[in-house]
């Protein structure tokens, strides 16, 4: 497998992991500042914002990356620069249009969300937070075009660093601003939430500044490649964007599909809960589902996301050169690594759901139950992201559109009846069914198109399952032993139990992975040399 895939995946995954971890951890002090009820108001802003953001830019980094990678592989560096130059103008216009659309759609969306007078928030309060978050759309699209160009040139570090800086600045503004608004200005937590969602715009400006710095450092290298490149291919601006748009539509669906599932919950959950007499708690439960636990569930998914971002240029390059062996090796290793890393995280979230939720938020049977039920869906989220990336790399864009919309259709059809029957778990089940259908069809299309078959991967997945079972048993036994001695009586106590159990689980899983040789086979020669030095040979 190409070392570029491993290295690029590692860089993007580390950046995404740190960004997601910060995105989770800041909720702890923010939750304490604004209270659990106002978290729901926060997510009412971010779900439509994420949809607008995904439509505006989510396809751009990966689509531009694919476009640039394709022409670079042919030695044509001029066409990629031509795309970058025109793309900056297009993305600036896209940002303004997206901002205006979300800003003026805020009130209609708020009326759609508020289905009962018994709910906590008014239409004006919901519309206000949506308007404040919309300003970020003015800056983020410009970042996307630069990230895509750099990724297409195998420069993954700028994406990771800019995402991390963007997140850090946003979180600092959120926490400092909310604290000042509530404790010094003596305004309501609702006002603090309004200011906090505006922090997305400030964070985006910081991320843009980081990318500009990286661009200046890489520009001499790019200029040299451009000077040695033949003239740009005879591709008109119209033809160029026709090709890119063919890439972007499926990418947009991949980026927007998770927020769309959340949006379905946002517009149906309150109504369905109200029909069974649960209007007074529907806002709170929806906040737990769409914000508090969703943040946990998306941490394992970032592994798959990191791999998919690095996988697309590599798969595209192999496919353009008709290198079937390279494609197969990439698929083998990607499937294995994604499941090797995501499954133990999911099992850990399930086993430690009570202690995790208590240590970070508060003691809540409902919150921890939602986390335990929601965590397994992360595997489907990750597989969807990776299989969609593979379909992109082999130019099966229409299948991404079909499977994504089919899964979303099942979510729409099943959500209200399942919520009425199982409350919050009903929404989770509908999500799992929708994603399961999309992933299943994606895998079948990949298998048929590439003739992909690997007994080795099947055997490895069995081994991964066995190691995870041993790890899970050890974690559950450790937790039961700790709680038998002394049940967790406070946040610090619960956090201590989470840390101890996580260390035990990671140590056992890591040790068994090294002793069986699985880790060395998945992560390459460098890890093999390291484990040999440590005496962890098979």
Buried (B, 14 or more C-beta within 10 A) or exposed (E): BBEBBBEBBBBBBBBBBBBBBBBBEBBEBBBBBBEBBBBBBBBBBBBBBBBBBBBBBBBBBBBBBBBBBBBBBEEBBBBBBBBBEBBBEBBBEBBBBBBEBBBEBBBEBBEBBBBBEBBBBEBEBBBBBBBBBBBBBBBBBBBBBBBBBBBBBBBBBBBBBBBBBBBBBBBBBBBEBBBEBBEEEEBBBBBBBBBBBBBBBBBBBBBBEBBBEBBEEBEEEBEEBBEEBEEBEEBEEEEBBEBBEBBBBBBBBBBBBBBBBBBBBBBBBBBBBBBEEBBEBBBBBBBBBBBBBBBBBBBBBBBBBBBBBBBBBBBBBBBBEEBEEBBBBBBBBBBBBBBBBBBBBBBBBBBBBBBBBBBBBEBBEBBBBBBBBBBBBBBBBBBBBBBBBBBBBBBBBEBBBBBBEBBBEBBBEBBBEBBBEBBBBBBBBBBBBBBBBBBBBBBEBBEEBBEBEBEEBEEBBEBBEEBBEBBBEBBBEBBEEBEEEEEBEEBEBBBBBBEBBBEBBBEBBBBBBBBBBBBBBBBBEEBBEBBEEEEBEE
